[in-house]
Amino acid sequence: MAGPVDCRINPTGVNVLATSKPIEWFRRNLISHVPWPHAGAMRRVYPGFLQLSAFMSMNPERHKKQFQDMFTHLVEGDIEKAGTIGTFYDEYLAVNDLPAEFYLETVERVFQTYDLPRGVLTVGDRTVNPAAIRRTALLTVEGERDDICAVGQTVAAQDLCSNIRPYLKTHHLQAGVGHYGVFSGSKWNAQIYPRVRETIHAAAELH
């Protein structure tokens, strides 16, 4: 779901940024240490506040309008609409620090060298081979307006998993949603989640 399987397809601003700098730049400029006296003090992390800054800077006008709308709804007494926006941002703004090792490996191997679609991704001393997957169903989901993981980057998994039977493969392109809308919100509840549920149930019956 909205996962960057092959970032060579329809590169987004995120992809362009990732390839515009060497991995050392990310290590030097985006990695910090957890300060004392917090748990995990001195651990190297990609701080949550930097992640949040990056998220917000991608669509500043959209976020500005959302907050304006929320306060307009409050003034007009439409508590339900204001609450919907507030609930969204309670979750959207809740970010954790990421371990530096995980973040840097992701930037390098997913966004810079494209190890999985090139067939060179390794775990330990073993090469990951999606073609070895045979007996499971595969559902890929993309958002029409996703500006983080563009249309085409996730459905690439369908080709990589070449030995899954065609009738077990499904792709869903959700109209009108961006990256976050693939996982949360009204269209997730009404249109995407039912597809996920149906795929799981159908696969269970087949097996």
Residue pairs with C-beta under 8 A, 6 or more apart in sequence:
1 140
1 141
1 154
1 182
1 183
1 192
2 141
2 142
2 143
2 146
2 148
2 149
2 154
2 179
2 182
2 183
3 149
3 153
3 154
3 157
4 15
4 110
4 111
4 149
4 153
4 154
5 116
5 117
5 153
5 154
5 155
5 156
5 157
5 160
6 114
6 116
6 117
6 152
6 153
6 156
6 160
7 15
7 18
7 110
7 111
7 114
7 153
8 114
8 117
9 150
9 152
9 153
9 156
10 150
10 151
10 152
10 153
11 19
11 150
12 146
12 147
12 148
12 149
12 150
13 58
13 147
14 58
14 111
14 147
14 148
14 149
15 111
15 150
18 107
18 111
18 112
19 111
19 112
23 104
23 107
23 108
23 112
26 103
26 104
26 107
27 100
27 104
30 46
30 50
30 103
31 44
31 45
31 46
31 100
31 103
31 104
32 44
32 45
32 46
32 47
32 50
33 41
33 42
33 43
33 44
33 45
34 40
34 41
34 42
34 43
34 45
34 97
35 41
36 42
43 99
43 100
44 99
44 100
44 101
45 97
45 98
45 99
45 100
45 103
46 97
46 98
46 99
46 100
46 103
47 97
48 95
48 96
48 97
48 98
49 95
51 95
51 98
52 93
52 95
55 92
55 95
56 63
58 147
58 148
59 147
66 85
66 88
66 89
67 85
67 89
69 81
69 85
70 82
70 85
70 86
71 82
73 79
73 81
73 82
73 85
74 82
88 184
88 185
91 184
92 180
109 115
109 116
109 121
110 116
113 120
115 121
115 122
116 128
116 130
116 160
117 156
117 160
119 127
119 129
120 127
121 127
121 128
122 128
130 157
130 160
130 161
130 162
131 160
131 161
131 162
131 163
132 163
133 161
133 163
133 164
134 163
134 164
135 207
136 164
136 168
136 203
137 164
137 168
137 169
137 170
137 199
137 200
137 202
137 203
137 206
138 157
138 158
138 161
138 164
138 168
138 169
138 170
139 170
139 171
139 172
139 195
139 196
139 199
140 154
140 155
140 157
140 158
140 170
140 171
140 172
141 154
141 171
141 172
141 173
141 174
141 182
141 192
141 195
141 196
142 149
142 151
142 152
142 153
142 154
142 155
142 171
142 172
142 173
142 174
142 182
143 149
143 151
143 173
143 174
143 177
143 178
143 179
143 181
143 182
144 151
144 173
144 174
144 175
144 176
144 177
145 176
145 177
145 178
145 181
146 177
146 178
146 179
146 182
147 178
147 179
148 178
148 179
149 179
151 173
155 171
158 169
158 171
161 169
168 203
168 206
170 195
170 199
172 192
172 195
174 181
174 182
174 187
174 191
174 192
176 187
177 185
177 187
177 188
181 187
181 188
182 188
182 192
